[in-house]
Amino acid sequence: MSLALPPPRPEAGPASVHALPAVVLAVSALFTGGLWLAHYPTWRTLAAGLLLLSMTPRSRRATLPAHPGTARPSLAPALSTATHLGVVALTGGLRSPFLLAVVGPFTGTLQNYGWSRASQVALGLIAASALAMGLLPASWFGPEVAEPVWSLLTALTLVAVAVTNVWLFVVMTRALAAVQVEVDRGRLQMAEQALARARELEQLSAQLSHELKNPLGAIKALVQLSARDAAEGRSRERLQVAEGEIERMDQILREYLTFSRPFGKLQPEPASLGALADEVLLLLGTQAAGAGVALRRQGEAHLEVDPRCLREALFNLVANGLVATPPGGCVQVEIEELDGVARISVRDTGRGMAPEVLERVGTPFFTTREEGSGLGVALARAAFVQHGGSLEYRSAEGKGTTATGTLPRRFRSGRGDGAAAAR
């Protein structure tokens, strides 16, 4: 998606934008009148007045912020600088009361174009003119303006430069603010489109997973029947392997469906974390005995939770610890209650994780196991978040892993969207 930003509109700026030519005209008239009152040479006064008047029609355009998509005359900054230098040369050179005005076009060019060729040319003109005025005879640039007119005209020039730069700063600030608004609007539109597309893909994949469950169940039933009727032991073994793989596919689909659609509304009730943990350890007891891993639980806490949701989260955490622990190891569930918060930790003595792996734990579909889906941890984290708590991991290679979940004693609803909460 491309974002086309329109150039800043001058009419959207302050009222001083429209009044700038009138201000330049008034300053030009006052400066010329001051030279006339000081009895400055007539031809020099008239020439300076004409140069000052020539600035009026282009004063508003010359200092407007340049936009990348807008073509600007490359000679405009140089012409403006040359005009100012011409007035200085006509009214005394380095002794001119108009000398400070040279700062105006240069700062405007610098803010407008940056350190570009236009700014470099303007600075070169100023440097070359200053050098020439310092080396050439002072008489070439006219007599010095008599006091007190010189001081009055210098003050007038200083005020004019200050007003112009303040005006330019205001216009630039407003232009940048307008561009930022457009950028933010475009960014928001892109984010909304991306979110809508993600939701569409999420719904499509969830529907696909649901549609696959029925034929997969039928295939599983046929494989089971074939395994029972198989006469050869080798055929029976192969069918049992196929049944195991089908069971794994079915588990992945169930996890994805739970993850991709919003969790059901939680139904909190007073519950014992120790009792929930014991149920989970009982369910996994046979698997743990076969793997030679001990399962233990210590501590107790009573709080308001959705037993079904939290039991499923604990099941995923303990099952992951069990898979990661070698024979002779231990997976321990530790429960404690502190200052209105219950903490439940699942600690294993497995192989642990490297820092780069630990950073990605809980990312949907990230797993280090060939037979895993990466959704178990995401679902567990979503369950804790839904209860108003959190789930954090600590691990080190060769030293095991600890998953620590925190829960408020009194139910505090978190985010209701299971997929969103897991991210």
C-alpha positions in Angstrom: 0.0 0.0 0.0 1.5 3.3 -1.0 0.8 6.4 0.9 0.7 9.6 -1.1 1.0 12.7 1.0 -0.2 16.0 -0.4 2.0 19.1 -0.1 1.1 21.5 2.8 -1.6 23.9 1.9 -0.6 27.6 2.7 -4.1 28.5 3.3 -4.2 26.2 6.3 -1.6 28.2 8.1 -1.9 31.2 10.3 -3.3 34.6 9.2 0.3 36.0 9.0 0.8 33.8 5.9 -1.5 36.0 3.9 -0.2 39.2 5.5 3.5 38.5 4.7 3.6 40.4 1.3 2.0 43.4 3.0 4.6 43.2 5.8 7.5 43.1 3.3 5.9 46.0 1.4 5.7 48.1 4.6 9.3 47.3 5.6 10.5 48.2 2.0 8.6 51.5 2.1 9.9 52.4 5.6 13.5 51.5 4.6 13.3 53.5 1.4 11.7 56.4 3.3 14.5 56.3 5.9 17.2 56.5 3.2 15.3 59.5 1.7 15.1 61.3 5.0 18.9 60.7 5.6 19.5 62.5 2.2 21.1 59.4 0.8 22.1 59.6 -2.9 18.9 59.6 -4.9 19.9 57.0 -7.5 21.0 54.6 -4.7 17.8 55.2 -2.8 15.6 54.5 -5.8 17.6 51.4 -6.9 17.4 50.0 -3.3 13.7 50.7 -3.2 13.1 48.9 -6.5 15.0 45.8 -5.3 13.1 45.8 -2.0 9.8 46.1 -3.9 10.8 43.2 -6.1 10.8 41.0 -3.1 7.1 41.6 -2.3 5.4 39.3 -4.9 7.7 36.3 -4.2 8.1 36.7 -0.4 5.3 34.4 0.4 6.2 31.7 -2.1 10.0 31.8 -1.5 9.7 30.7 2.1 7.0 28.1 1.8 8.1 24.6 2.8 9.4 22.6 -0.1 7.7 19.2 -0.6 9.4 16.2 -2.3 6.7 16.0 -4.9 6.6 19.7 -5.7 8.9 21.2 -8.4 10.6 24.3 -7.2 12.7 26.7 -9.3 16.4 26.0 -8.4 17.3 29.7 -9.0 14.7 31.0 -6.4 17.0 30.9 -3.4 20.0 32.3 -5.2 17.8 35.1 -6.7 16.5 36.0 -3.2 20.0 36.1 -1.7 21.3 38.1 -4.6 18.5 40.7 -4.2 19.3 41.2 -0.5 23.0 41.5 -1.3 22.2 44.1 -4.0 20.4 46.3 -1.4 23.4 45.9 0.9 25.9 46.9 -1.8 23.8 49.9 -2.7 23.5 51.2 0.9 27.0 51.1 2.2 28.3 47.5 1.8 29.6 46.2 5.1 28.4 49.4 6.8 24.8 49.0 5.4 21.9 49.0 7.9 20.4 46.3 5.7 23.4 43.9 6.3 21.5 41.7 8.8 18.8 41.0 6.3 21.1 38.6 4.4 20.5 36.1 7.2 16.8 35.8 6.3 17.0 34.2 2.8 19.9 31.9 3.9 18.1 30.5 6.9 14.9 30.1 4.9 16.8 28.2 2.2 18.5 26.0 4.7 15.2 25.1 6.4 13.5 24.6 3.1 16.1 22.6 1.2 18.5 21.4 3.9 22.2 21.3 3.2 21.5 21.1 -0.6 23.1 22.7 -3.6 20.7 25.6 -3.2 21.9 26.3 0.3 25.5 25.9 -0.7 25.1 28.4 -3.6 23.4 30.9 -1.3 26.2 30.6 1.3 28.8 31.0 -1.5 27.1 34.2 -2.7 27.2 35.6 0.8 30.8 34.7 1.3 31.9 36.0 -2.0 30.0 39.3 -1.6 31.4 39.8 1.9 34.9 39.3 0.6 34.4 41.7 -2.3 32.9 44.4 0.0 35.9 44.0 2.3 38.5 44.3 -0.4 37.0 46.8 -2.8 37.0 50.5 -2.0 34.3 51.6 0.4 33.3 54.5 -1.9 32.0 52.0 -4.5 29.2 51.0 -2.1 28.1 54.5 -1.2 28.4 56.6 1.9 27.4 55.5 5.4 23.9 56.3 6.4 23.8 59.1 8.9 22.7 58.7 12.5 20.1 58.4 13.9 18.6 57.0 10.7 21.3 54.2 10.6 20.3 52.9 14.0 16.6 53.1 13.2 17.0 51.3 9.9 19.2 48.6 11.5 16.5 48.0 14.2 13.8 47.8 11.5 15.9 45.2 9.6 16.5 43.2 12.7 12.7 43.2 13.5 11.9 42.2 9.9 14.4 39.3 10.0 13.0 38.1 13.3 9.4 38.2 12.1 10.2 36.4 8.9 12.1 33.6 10.7 9.3 33.2 13.3 6.7 33.0 10.5 8.8 30.4 8.7 9.2 28.4 11.9 5.4 28.4 12.4 4.7 27.4 8.9 7.2 24.6 8.9 5.9 23.3 12.3 2.3 23.3 11.0 3.4 21.6 7.7 5.3 18.9 9.6 2.3 18.4 11.9 0.0 18.0 8.9 2.3 15.4 7.3 2.5 13.5 10.6 -1.3 13.4 10.8 -1.3 11.9 7.2 1.4 9.4 8.1 -0.4 8.3 11.2 -3.7 8.0 9.3 -2.0 5.9 6.6 -0.3 3.7 9.3 -3.6 3.1 11.0 -5.3 2.1 7.7 -2.5 -0.3 7.0 -2.8 -1.8 10.5 -6.6 -2.2 10.2 -6.2 -3.9 6.8 -3.5 -6.2 8.1 -5.7 -7.1 11.1 -8.7 -7.7 8.9 -6.7 -10.0 6.7 -5.3 -11.9 9.7 -8.8 -12.4 11.0 -10.0 -13.7 7.7 -7.0 -16.2 7.5 -7.7 -17.2 11.1 -11.3 -18.0 10.4 -10.4 -19.8 7.2 -7.8 -22.0 8.9 -10.1 -22.7 11.9 -12.8 -23.8 9.5 -10.4 -26.0 7.6 -9.2 -27.6 10.8 -12.7 -28.3 11.9 -13.6 -29.8 8.5 -10.5 -32.1 8.7 -11.5 -33.5 12.1 -14.4 -35.6 10.8 -12.5 -37.5 8.0 -9.5 -37.8 10.3 -11.7 -39.5 12.9 -13.1 -41.9 10.3 -9.6 -42.8 9.1 -8.5 -43.4 12.7 -11.4 -45.8 13.3 -10.6 -47.7 10.1 -7.0 -48.0 11.1 -7.9 -49.3 14.5 -10.2 -51.9 13.0 -7.6 -53.0 10.5 -5.0 -53.3 13.3 -7.3 -55.6 15.2 -7.9 -57.8 12.2 -4.3 -57.8 10.9 -2.9 -61.3 10.8 0.7 -60.4 10.5 2.5 -58.9 13.4 4.5 -56.5 11.1 1.3 -55.2 9.5 -0.2 -54.7 13.0 2.9 -52.7 14.1 2.7 -50.4 11.0 -1.0 -49.8 11.6 -0.3 -48.9 15.2 2.3 -46.4 14.0 -0.3 -44.9 11.6 -2.8 -44.7 14.5 -0.3 -42.9 16.6 0.4 -40.4 13.9 -3.3 -39.9 13.3 -3.7 -39.3 17.0 -1.0 -36.7 16.9 -2.6 -34.9 14.0 -5.9 -34.9 15.8 -4.2 -33.4 18.9 -2.6 -30.6 16.8 -6.0 -29.8 15.2 -7.7 -29.7 18.7 -5.0 -27.3 20.0 -5.2 -25.1 16.9 -9.0 -24.9 17.2 -8.7 -23.9 20.8 -6.1 -21.3 20.0 -7.7 -19.8 16.9 -11.2 -19.2 18.3 -12.0 -17.2 21.4 -12.0 -19.1 24.6 -15.4 -19.7 26.1 -16.5 -17.3 28.8 -14.7 -18.2 32.1 -16.8 -19.6 34.9 -14.8 -18.8 38.1 -15.5 -20.7 41.3 -13.6 -21.3 44.5 -11.0 -24.0 43.8 -7.9 -25.7 45.2 -4.8 -25.3 43.1 -3.3 -28.4 44.9 -6.3 -30.5 43.9 -6.1 -29.3 40.2 -2.4 -30.1 40.1 -3.0 -33.6 41.6 -5.6 -34.3 38.9 -3.1 -33.4 36.2 -0.3 -35.5 37.8 -2.7 -38.4 38.1 -3.6 -38.1 34.3 0.1 -38.0 33.3 1.2 -40.6 35.9 1.3 -43.5 33.5 3.2 -41.6 30.9 5.7 -40.4 33.5 6.2 -43.9 34.9 6.9 -45.2 31.4 9.5 -42.4 30.9 11.1 -43.0 34.3 10.3 -39.5 35.5 9.0 -38.7 39.0 6.0 -36.3 39.4 5.7 -34.3 42.6 3.5 -31.5 44.1 4.0 -29.3 47.1 2.2 -26.3 48.5 -1.4 -25.2 48.3 -3.5 -22.2 47.5 -7.3 -21.5 47.4 -8.6 -18.9 44.9 -11.3 -18.2 42.3 -10.5 -19.8 38.9 -12.2 -21.6 36.1 -11.1 -25.2 37.0 -11.5 -26.6 33.4 -9.4 -23.8 31.8 -6.7 -23.8 34.4 -6.5 -27.6 34.5 -5.9 -27.6 30.8 -3.1 -25.0 31.2 -1.4 -27.0 33.9 -1.7 -30.2 31.8 0.2 -28.5 29.0 2.9 -27.2 31.3 3.5 -30.5 33.1 3.4 -32.5 29.8 6.0 -30.2 28.3 8.2 -30.6 31.3 7.8 -34.4 31.2 8.8 -34.6 27.6 11.9 -32.5 28.2 13.1 -34.5 31.3 15.3 -37.6 30.8 14.8 -40.8 32.8 15.7 -40.4 36.4 14.6 -36.8 36.4 11.7 -35.0 38.1 8.9 -32.6 37.3 7.7 -30.8 40.4 4.7 -28.5 40.8 5.2 -25.9 43.5 2.3 -23.8 44.8 2.5 -20.8 47.1 0.3 -17.9 48.2 1.8 -14.4 48.7 0.0 -11.1 49.4 -3.2 -11.9 47.6 -1.5 -13.6 44.7 -1.1 -17.3 44.1 2.0 -18.5 42.3 2.3 -21.9 40.7 5.6 -23.1 39.3 6.3 -26.2 37.1 9.9 -27.1 37.5 11.7 -29.8 35.5 15.2 -31.2 35.6 15.4 -31.5 31.8 17.9 -30.3 29.2 16.9 -26.6 29.5 16.9 -24.0 26.8 19.4 -21.7 25.1 18.7 -17.9 25.5 17.6 -17.6 21.9 15.1 -20.4 22.3 13.8 -19.0 25.6 13.0 -15.7 23.9 10.6 -17.4 21.5 8.9 -19.8 24.0 5.2 -19.2 23.8 5.2 -18.0 20.2 2.5 -19.9 18.4 3.8 -22.7 16.2 7.4 -22.4 17.5 8.7 -25.6 18.9 11.9 -27.5 19.2 10.2 -30.9 19.1 9.5 -32.6 15.8 6.2 -34.0 17.0 5.1 -30.7 18.7 2.9 -27.9 17.5 4.1 -25.1 19.7 0.6 -24.2 20.8 0.7 -25.8 24.3 2.6 -23.0 25.9 0.6 -20.3 24.0 -2.6 -21.9 25.3 -1.3 -22.0 28.8 -0.2 -18.4 28.8 -3.6 -17.4 27.3 -5.4 -19.2 30.2 -3.3 -17.3 32.9 -3.8 -14.0 31.1 -7.6 -14.6 30.9 -7.6 -15.0 34.7 -5.8 -11.6 35.1 -2.4 -13.2 35.7 0.7 -14.0 33.7 3.1 -16.8 32.8 6.9 -16.5 32.6 9.7 -18.9 31.8 13.2 -19.2 33.2 15.7 -21.7 31.8 19.3 -22.5 31.3 20.9 -25.2 29.2 21.6 -28.3 31.3 19.8 -27.0 34.3 16.1 -27.5 33.5 13.2 -25.1 33.0 10.8 -23.4 35.3 7.4 -22.1 34.1 5.9 -19.7 36.8 2.3 -18.6 36.5 0.7 -16.0 38.8 -3.0 -15.6 39.6 -4.9 -13.1 41.7 -6.8 -14.7 44.6 -9.9 -13.0 43.5 -10.9 -13.5 39.9 -10.0 -10.5 37.7 -10.9 -11.1 34.1 -8.2 -10.5 31.5 -8.5 -10.6 27.8 -11.2 -12.8 26.5 -9.7 -13.7 23.1 -7.6 -16.8 23.5 -5.5 -16.1 20.4 -4.9 -12.5 21.3 -4.0 -13.2 24.9 -1.5 -15.8 23.8 0.5 -13.4 21.7 
